[in-house]
């Protein structure tokens, strides 16, 4: 399958009173047609900022994309005019945000907010857009969809608001869906329902998905490929089965070790990663994970490793092979 999206050397800075925050530091990744890419990492690692930068949604000031390209169908999103990028957002590339309560306008009905992209991008009249909106609410499992179009966001439960957000994102049949931690604020049962819903819609519509999360458990059953982020860098990238069976970065090992396992005997202790993420007022010149890493060698404190091939479609930014504790050749 061909690449539908290719991001190269993306860098984003935030200019604050305390200094320049290097939030994203040369991120590169690609997305194939119909593929699901999981992007994982702890809070503050740059997952959401990477996607917001690509979609030109970073508030300026204080933020600024200072380098990189984001090629969508061979056109650079970062070089498009405001009118061109508005035509792409919501129609060809859609986003589901983390908290639907703050993403919806509280004083407009759900029907008005879902139908607006249809009137803007699909040239539908008001009646056609409302009929399509009701169809989408039915598709995402909301009962009595025509009546619920007249309700306001506060009249929906958390899970139903998230379903309505998915309906709004998919009304124009986008080619790429970016889901930014869409299940974080939901209980486990509703999380499972939302994930199953997205998987079903992905298979029915054939769209590609970028799923941003800190929950590796969700990614295991959803993604084809995973990129792990830390301190504004992608530090490991691999097919999902490869990443879980053969992690090649100590940070990924720590993330996987912190997950409870169904096959555990009960005697194993969950792993915790000591220390704190770095403050990114200065771009790291050594490995940003080195101060927290049990595998570090002298080179880790002197030089920041690039993403290196460590297997088939498997790359890791680490000077040490954690399996052997020896430096990579």
N, C-alpha and C positions, 0 to 999 in steps of 0.2 A: 504493500500500500504506500501511496505517496504521502509526503509530509504536507499537512494542511497548515501547520504553524511551525515557524522556526525562529526561536529567540537566541540572539548571539550577543555575548559580552554586555549584558544589561547592567548598568550602574545607576543607582539612585541615591542622592544625598538630601539631607534635611538640614537647613541652615538655621541654627538656634542661637540663643544668647550664650549658651554654654560652649558652643562650638559646632563644627560640622559633623553630623551623624552619618556614617557610611552604612546605610541600611541595606543596600544590595550591592554586591561587589563582583561584578563580572559574571552574572548568571547566564548560562547557555543551556537550552533544552529544545527538544522538538516534539511534535505531536502528530501522529498519523491519523488518517481518516478513520473514524469509527473506533479509535483507541481510547482507553481510559488511563490517564496518567495520574498517579497519586503523588502529592507533594506533602511531605511530613516533616515535622520538627517542632521544637518547643516554642512557646510564645515569644515573640520578639526576634525570631530568626530570619524574618524577611519574606515569609511565604505570601502573605496578603499584599505586601508592598510590591513584590514582583508582579503580581497580577494587576494591581491597580496602576502600576507604571505602564505596563503593556497596553492597558485600556485607556490611558491618558486621563486617569481619575485622581491622580495625586494633586492635592491642593498646592497651588503655587502663588505666593510663598506659603509655607517655608520649604516645600519639597521641589526637587528638580531632577529629571532624568538627564544625567550628564554624559552618558555614553550608551551605545548599543543599537541594535536593530531588532525589530519584531515583524518578521515577514509572514503575512497572512495572504495566501494565494499569490505569492511573489510580490506583494505590495507592502511597504513598510508602514505599519500603524503609527510609528513615532514621527513620521514625516508627513502624514496626511494633514489636510486642512481641518479646521474644526467642523465644517459641514460634512466632510467625507467621513470622519471618525464617528460623528453622530449617526450617520447612515449605517455604519457597521454595528455600533453598540445597540443591543436590544433586538436586532433583526438577524444578523449573521453570527454574532458572538454575544451571548447573554450571560448574566451573572446572577447567582443566588447568594444573598448575603447572610452573614452569621446570625443577625437578630432581625427577624422579619417585623417585629413591633416597631423598631426604629427605622426600618427600610420603607415601610408603607407610610403614606401621608395620612395622619390620623383624622383629618377633616374631609377626606374624600372617600366615597364608597369603594368597596373592593371592585365592583364592576367598572367604575370609571377608570381605576388605575390599571386594570388588566386590559381594558379595551383601548387605552390611549396608544400603545405601540402599534396596534392594528390599524388605527386611523392614520398614524404618522408614517409607518413603513409599508403598509399593505394597501393604502388608499381605499380602505373600507369606509362606508358611511357609518353613522352612529348605531343604527339598528343591526347592520351586519356584524359590526365589532362586538356588540353585546351578545349576539347569538353565538359567535365564535368563543367568546369569553365563557359563556355558560357551558359550552361543549368541553372546554379545557378544564373547568372546575369539576365536571363529571369525570373526565379522564383521570384526574388526580385523586378521585375518591371522595369528593365532598357531596353529601346528599342535598337534595333540593337545590340544585345549582342556580336555577333562574331566580328563586327567591333570595338566595344568599348574595346575589349580585348587588342588592340594595343595602346590604349590611356594611358596617364600618369595621376597620381592623380590630378594634377592642371587643367586638362581638364574636370574634373567632378565638378558639383556644390556641395554644402555642403550636400544636401539631397541625391544626387546620390553617393557621397563618402561614406556616412553612409550605404546606401543600399549595396554598394560594400563590405564594411567591414562586414556586416551581411552575405553576400554571402560567403566571405572567411572563416568566423567563422563556417558556416554550411556545408561546402563542404564535410567533412568527417562524416557527420551525428552524431554529438556528443550526448552524453546522458545528458550532463549538459551545458547550455549556461549561462555565466556570462556577464551581460550587465552593464557596469559602466557608468552611466549617459549618455546614447547614444544620447539623444535628447536635451541636454543642449544648444548647440550652434545653434539649428535650430529654425526657426519660428514656430508658433503654428500650422499652417496648415500641414507643413512637419512633425512636431512632431506626430500629429494624424495619418498620413500615416504610419510612422515608427512603432508606437505602434500597429496599426491594422495589419501591415505586420508580426510583431513578433508573435502576437496572432494567426494569421492564420498558420504560419509555426510551431508554438508550437503544435497546434491541429493536423496538418498534420503529423508531425514527432514524436510526443509523447515525446519530450524531457522535462527535468526539467529546470527551469529558476531561476536565482538569479538576480533581477533587483535592481540596486543601484541608488538612486535618492534623491534629497531634495524636490521633487515635489509630495506632497501627492495626488494631483489631478490625476496624471498619475496612481499611485498605485491603486486608488479606482476601476478603471475599468480593471485592469490587474492581480493583485495578488490574491492568495488564502489566504496567510498568510503574516503578516507584523511584522518585528522586527525594533524597534526604537532605534537608537544609540545616545549616548551622552558621551563625554569625554572618549572614548575608551571602553565603556560598552554598552551592550544591556540593556536598562532600561524598555522596555515593549515589549511583544510579544503576538500576538493574531490573530485569523482569521480576515480577512479584515473588514467584516461587524461588528464584535464585537468591533474592535478598533475604528471605526468611530462612532458607536452608544453609546459606553460606555467606553471611555478612562479612564484609572486608574492611570495615572502618570501626574503630573502637566506640565511636558515638552510636552507630547503628546497633552494635552489640549491647550497649547500655540500654537503648530504647527497647530492644526486644527482651532483654533480661528483666525489665521492669513490668512486663505483662504477666498477669496470672495465666497459668496453663492448665487445661483440663486434664492433661496426662501427668501432671505433677503428683508425687507421692505424698506431698504435705510436709516433707522435711526440708525442701529447698527454700531458701530465702530469696525474696525478690531483690534484684540489683538496684541500687540507687547510684546516680552519678554525682560524685562529690563536687563541691564548688558551684560557681555561678557562671553564666554566660558572660563574655567580655562586653565592656562598654565600648561602643564603636565610634568614639570621637576621633580615633586614628585608624586608618586602614591597616589591618594586620600584615606584618612583614614575616611573621613566623606562623606556624600552624595555630589557628585560633583555639583549637581544642586542647593543645598541648598542656596547659596548666591543670587540666582536669583528667588527663589521660594516664592510665596505668601502664601503657605500652610505649611511652615516649622515649626517644633516644636524643642524643645531642643535636642531630640534624633538625629535629622537629622544632627546636627553640631558635634555629637560625634561618630557616627557609620554609616558606609556605608551599606545601606540595600542590601540584596541579592534579586534575582528574586524570588518572592513569588507567589503561586497560589492565584488568586483573582477571578477565575471563570473557566468555562469549557474551557480547552486549552488556558487559559488567564493568563499571569504572568506579574507582575509589580514589579520594585525595588523601592518601596516607603513605608515609615513607616506610611503615612497618607492616608486615603481614601478621595480623593478629593470631593466625593459626599456628605460626611457627615462632612468633616473636622476633623474627629476623628482618633486617632491612631488605626492602625490595631491590632487586637488581635492575 
